[in-house]
Amino acid sequence: MIQYLPFEKPIEALDRHVAELAALPEGAQEAEMLAERAERLLADTYARLTPWERTLVARHTQRPRFEKLVAGLFSEFLPIAGDRVFGEDQAIIGGFARFEGRRVMVIGHVKGEDTTARIHHNFGMARPEGYRKAIRLMDLADRFGLPVITLVDTPGAFPGVDAEARGQAEAIARSTEACLTLGVPLIAVIIGEGGSGGAVALAAANRVLMCEHAVYSVISPEGCASILWRAASHAADAAEAMRVTAGDLLKLGVIHRVVYEPRGGAHRDPEELIKRLTLALRAELDGLANMTPAELRRDREEFFLSLG
């Protein structure tokens, strides 16, 4: 069952009516007509989403997350645990894998697919040991000449006292530095929320891809609204002002490519999103394959210094 977002109420009403008619022997023809109308309304609604509505789609509880995308995109995924400094952080998972036969390193934020998993993975908000684990995995990839693919989906790094005590800011900075100094291709995909330095720490890449209904920003709309308007109720205004959407960020040159989602968002057809991500990743890996380590580092440097 699809969970409908607040702006999808008209679509939900039509879908329920279609289901009721389809259950009646004499209602098949009318149900078919209404189903076509519901599809048109869905397409029209998603063609006109506001930045705040896209934020809600990016946070949708049924949106395909790290686990589902890794299972669909990669084979032979072998996760590696621990940062060899403090411990294991379940908010960032990574390891060796194969993408269409190519050996790669995959690293990403994990939000969890249900309440228990979300608590276990701390809602995708990593502590320092998560970023230090990511650095360890990037070092391994560099040593073995493996391209790195990161899947970014976090509201931001964990702001707790324990994380700050263990050097959260330093860990994020070191992870960003590790991205920038890699001698192998690095491709980042913003699959849901790309929040603040917690996202950039895995996204200082040669190619930054972004799913159509993902968002990417220095702060959440609610956080921005609390600062500028002193009220989180202005989150929609903040999302509009911050230019958080894939289309805006592509125009601004902050990302390289938008991966368009199935009609009605990736949560309605995860397999189709996986197919589109496969094509995009294949193209980007092929384009970076012949670059030397020095060229890859210079490519990242030129891209990020050109921003703004």
Buried (B, 14 or more C-beta within 10 A) or exposed (E): EBEBBEBBEEBBEBBEBBEEBBEEEEBEEBBEEBBEEBBEBBEEBBEEBEBBBBBBBBBBEBBBBBBBBBEBBBEEBEEBEEBEBBBEBBBBBBBBBBBEEBBBBBBBBBBBBEEEBBEEBBBBBBBBBBBBBBBBBBEBBBEEEBBBBBBBBBBBBBEEEEBBEBBBEEBBBBBBEBBBBBBBBBBBBBBBBBBBBBBBBBBBBBBBBBBBBBBBBBBBBBBBBBEEEEEBEBBBBBBBBBBBBBBBBBEEEBBBBBBBBBBBBBBBBBEBBBBBBBEBBEEBBEEBEEBEBEEBBEBBEEBBEEEE
